[in-house]
Amino acid sequence: MKGTQMRRRKVPSNCLPKKLRHRFFALRHGESKANVAKIIISDPKVGTKAYGLTPAGCVGATHAGKMFQKTAAKRVVMVTSDFSRARETAQLFAKALRKAGHVCPVRIATELR
């Protein structure tokens, strides 16, 4: 920015607890029908009802769940938006974890739109 300087602040090592209680991960939705059509769907009236995952997106979401099994805790909570592409990704990911014996509820949060 013109006329100002950005300064990096060093985060003190004592600002976090020695051992964190929770770990957080982000997962992007699998390939959607909107991705293939090269369109952007941001209207909840459309995105929550249409443009879910393609077959390749379903395979990718399931594969991601299988890969995550190796590092996942016994209980993993999925929080997802209600858009079809995100909801389907979370459900397939969770299903893969459940098959490996993990507890994995999926919670829908419209605030994530």
Buried (B, 14 or more C-beta within 10 A) or exposed (E): EEEEEEEEEEEEEEEEEEEEEEEEEEBEBBBBBBBEEEEEBEEEEBBBEBBBBBEEBBBBBBBBBEEBBEEBEEEBEBBBBBBBBBBBBBBBBBBBBBEEEBEBEBEBEEEEE
